[in-house]
Amino acid sequence: MTDTDEEIAAEATYRAEARAFLERHAKLRQGFGDQTIALASTDTSKEAEDEHIRRCREWQRTLFENGWAGITWPTEYGGQGGTGREARIYAQEEVRFDVSAAAFAIGTQMVGPTIMAHGTDEQKAFFLPKMLSGDHLWCQLFSEPGAGSDLAGMTTTAVRDGDEFVVNGQKVWTSGAHFSDYAMLLARTNWDVPKHRGITYFLVDMRSAGIDVRPLRQITGFAHFNEVFLTDVRIPADAVLGGLNNGWMVAQTTLANERNMIGSGGTGINFNAILRLARECGVTDDPDFRQQLASCYTRFEILKWIGLRARARAAAGQKLGPEASVMKLFVSQRIARDGDLVLAMEGAHGMLRNEDAMQDGMWQQVFLNQWSIRIGGGTEQIQRNVLGERVLGLPGDIRVDKELPFREIRRN
């Protein structure tokens, strides 16, 4: 369907307003800027990370105070009440400027939509505006060392004690737990029903007594992930989101939005950055690399159009469909192939790192960081299972433990 002249004019006006706001409050991006700090920076110190978080909080507050935070969020929660198309226009303009609120993505793109879908009026009124204002950073306490890709096999336990739940267990691979204010937590509240039915979703203050966060240093040199130990952590009963023992259903909203976030956001690298490297490496006349660059461009364009479908569905008030898993799977494949491509273009220089390498070792970081993205939000194998069973209607794997009470299942 072709846009009308009025729609085209309205978009042009909106783009001009977004650009004017950015020009007043931000500087044009030089090189790759803050958007790719976790990939391009060689400074893995706590001081560098603290400065990045400070800048994210500052920019998120600026967005909020000027009416540009949560473009598609309802106005009653501090959003703009706009459309997915307007959000895309703003993102296209913002990428040209040296600003980032990436640290808030888990809150605004994963927790926020989940609270809107399943929260009480009190939870929405308290949590949502503070996400947009930059007051609260969030993390995700889902994965466990003994459960692997079987998220429903979790053993972190929440036991009711009056007006509170007492939580004990361990979580792992928690992005940003060491600087987060709140967390979404899945814990088992009933061991006498099948594993998917006895889970409850909690909204947890990360400053609660009994929470011990231990950073995990990655191959990139950064400690972005953490393991989190919960020992007799007391959580108010009104912190339950979506009802007791209903956490698996609530978590599906979060996971769909996580896949959409990872799939649409990727690594913060665009095709022009890869093309720039190709020119610096002098390979743009090589027929093999030209073909690979054409395939690379195609992958970016496919992801863009899948992302537009997801945003259109969200803007229409519909639940995210199979495009979330398609995007997550496709972005995993893209960063794997692009990681191989950029180091191949560098040739022997690809063995160097940091300031000795081209562009200060940014592409070595991109290559090494790919596995955290390919695993996070569900592995490629998990996404294929989701697509096979829920989209193509293929028969699922035989799961002998699916209907057994969880306490009867053999576990690590």
Residue pairs with C-beta under 8 A, 6 or more apart in sequence:
3 11
11 85
11 86
11 89
14 86
14 89
14 90
15 89
15 92
15 93
18 68
18 89
18 90
18 93
18 94
19 93
21 66
21 68
22 93
22 94
22 96
22 97
22 99
25 62
25 66
25 99
26 59
26 94
26 97
26 98
26 99
27 97
27 98
28 96
28 97
28 98
29 35
29 95
29 96
29 97
29 98
30 98
32 40
32 273
32 359
32 362
33 98
33 100
34 52
34 55
34 98
34 99
34 100
35 95
35 100
35 102
35 268
36 267
36 268
36 269
36 362
37 48
37 52
37 100
38 220
38 222
38 224
38 365
38 369
39 220
39 267
39 268
39 269
39 362
39 365
39 366
39 369
40 359
40 360
40 362
40 365
41 48
41 365
42 221
42 353
42 354
42 355
42 360
42 361
42 365
44 220
44 221
44 222
44 223
49 179
49 222
50 179
52 100
52 103
53 103
53 137
53 179
55 99
55 100
56 100
56 101
56 102
56 103
56 104
56 134
57 103
57 134
57 137
58 134
59 99
59 100
59 101
59 134
60 69
60 101
60 104
60 132
60 133
60 134
61 133
61 134
63 69
63 101
63 132
64 78
64 132
64 133
64 134
67 80
68 80
68 90
69 78
69 79
69 80
69 108
69 132
69 133
70 77
70 78
70 79
70 80
70 108
70 112
70 131
70 132
71 79
71 80
71 82
71 86
71 87
71 90
72 79
72 80
72 81
72 82
72 83
72 84
72 86
72 87
72 314
72 315
73 79
73 80
73 81
73 112
73 116
73 128
73 132
74 81
74 116
75 81
77 116
77 124
77 125
77 128
77 129
77 132
78 128
78 129
78 132
78 133
79 132
80 86
83 315
84 308
84 311
84 312
84 314
84 315
85 311
85 315
87 311
88 308
88 311
95 270
101 108
101 134
102 268
103 137
103 176
103 179
104 131
104 134
104 137
104 138
105 261
105 265
106 137
106 138
106 139
106 140
106 175
106 176
107 131
107 136
107 137
107 138
107 182
108 131
108 132
109 257
109 258
109 260
109 261
110 138
110 140
110 184
110 254
110 257
110 258
110 261
111 127
111 131
111 138
111 182
111 184
111 203
111 254
112 127
112 128
112 131
112 132
113 253
113 257
113 314
114 184
114 241
114 250
114 253
114 254
114 257
115 123
115 124
115 127
115 128
115 203
115 241
116 124
116 128
117 250
117 253
118 201
118 241
118 242
118 250
118 253
119 127
119 241
119 242
120 238
122 238
123 203
123 238
123 241
127 136
127 182
127 203
130 136
131 138
135 181
136 181
136 182
137 176
137 179
137 180
137 181
137 182
138 180
138 181
138 182
138 183
138 184
139 174
139 175
139 176
139 177
139 180
139 182
139 183
139 184
139 206
140 174
140 175
140 183
140 184
140 254
140 258
141 156
141 171
141 174
141 177
141 183
141 184
141 185
141 186
141 204
141 228
141 230
142 151
142 154
142 171
142 184
142 186
142 251
143 151
143 171
143 172
143 173
143 174
144 153
144 154
144 155
144 156
144 169
144 170
144 171
144 172
145 170
145 172
145 227
146 153
146 155
146 411
146 412
147 153
147 154
147 155
149 378
149 379
149 381
149 382
151 186
151 251
152 195
152 196
152 199
152 248
153 195
153 409
153 411
154 169
154 186
154 187
154 188
154 199
155 169
155 188
155 411
156 167
156 168
156 169
156 170
156 171
156 185
156 186
156 187
156 188
156 230
157 167
157 168
157 169
157 187
157 188
157 189
157 191
158 165
158 166
158 167
158 187
158 188
158 189
158 200
158 202
158 235
159 165
159 166
159 167
159 189
160 189
160 237
161 234
163 236
163 237
164 234
164 235
164 236
164 237
165 187
165 189
165 200
165 202
165 234
165 235
165 237
165 239
165 240
166 232
166 233
166 234
166 235
167 185
167 187
167 202
167 204
167 210
167 230
167 232
167 233
167 234
167 235
168 230
168 231
168 232
168 233
169 187
169 230
170 227
170 228
170 229
170 230
171 185
171 227
171 228
171 230
172 216
172 225
172 226
172 227
172 228
173 216
173 225
173 226
173 227
173 375
173 376
174 183
174 213
174 225
174 226
174 227
174 228
175 224
175 225
175 226
175 376
176 224
176 226
177 183
177 206
177 213
177 226
177 228
178 213
178 215
178 223
178 226
180 206
181 205
181 206
181 207
182 203
182 204
182 205
182 206
183 203
183 204
183 206
183 228
184 201
184 202
184 203
184 204
184 241
184 254
185 201
185 202
185 203
185 204
185 235
186 199
186 200
186 201
186 202
186 247
186 251
187 199
187 200
187 202
187 247
188 198
188 199
188 200
188 406
189 198
189 199
189 200
189 244
189 245
189 247
190 197
190 198
190 245
190 406
191 198
191 405
191 406
191 407
192 198
192 405
192 406
192 407
193 245
193 405
193 406
194 401
194 402
194 403
194 404
194 405
194 406
195 401
195 402
195 406
195 409
196 248
196 402
197 245
197 248
198 245
198 406
199 245
199 247
199 248
199 251
200 240
200 243
200 244
200 245
200 246
200 247
201 240
201 241
201 242
201 246
201 247
201 250
201 251
202 235
202 239
202 240
202 241
203 239
203 241
204 211
204 233
204 235
204 239
206 213
208 233
208 234
208 235
209 233
209 234
210 230
210 231
210 232
210 233
210 234
211 228
211 229
211 230
211 233
212 228
212 229
212 230
212 231
213 226
213 227
213 228
214 226
214 227
214 228
214 229
215 223
215 225
215 226
216 223
216 225
216 226
216 227
217 223
218 224
218 225
218 368
218 369
218 372
219 368
220 365
220 368
220 369
224 372
225 372
241 247
241 250
242 249
242 250
243 250
253 319
255 377
255 378
256 319
256 320
256 324
257 320
257 324
258 376
258 377
258 378
259 320
259 324
259 325
259 327
259 328
259 377
259 378
259 383
260 307
260 310
260 320
260 323
260 324
260 327
260 328
261 377
262 327
262 328
262 331
262 373
262 376
262 377
263 303
263 306
263 307
263 310
263 324
263 326
263 327
263 328
263 330
263 331
264 303
264 307
264 310
264 311
264 327
266 303
266 331
266 334
266 335
266 373
267 335
267 366
267 369
267 370
267 373
269 338
269 366
270 300
271 296
271 297
271 300
274 293
274 296
274 338
274 341
274 342
275 284
275 293
277 342
277 345
277 346
277 358
277 359
277 363
278 284
278 289
278 293
278 345
280 358
280 359
281 345
281 346
281 347
281 349
281 358
283 289
283 345
284 290
284 293
289 344
289 345
292 341
292 344
293 341
295 337
296 337
296 338
296 341
299 330
299 333
299 334
299 337
299 338
300 334
302 330
303 327
303 330
303 331
303 334
306 323
306 326
306 327
306 330
307 327
309 323
310 320
310 323
310 324
310 327
313 319
313 320
313 321
313 323
314 320
322 386
322 387
322 390
322 391
325 378
325 383
325 386
325 387
325 391
326 383
326 387
328 377
328 378
328 383
329 380
329 383
329 384
329 387
331 373
332 373
332 374
332 380
332 383
333 380
335 366
335 370
335 373
335 374
336 370
336 374
338 366
339 366
339 367
339 370
340 367
342 350
342 363
342 366
342 367
343 350
343 363
343 364
343 367
344 350
346 357
346 358
346 363
349 357
349 358
350 357
350 363
350 364
352 358
352 361
352 364
353 361
353 364
354 360
354 361
355 361
357 363
357 364
374 380
378 386
385 396
385 397
388 394
389 395
389 396
401 409
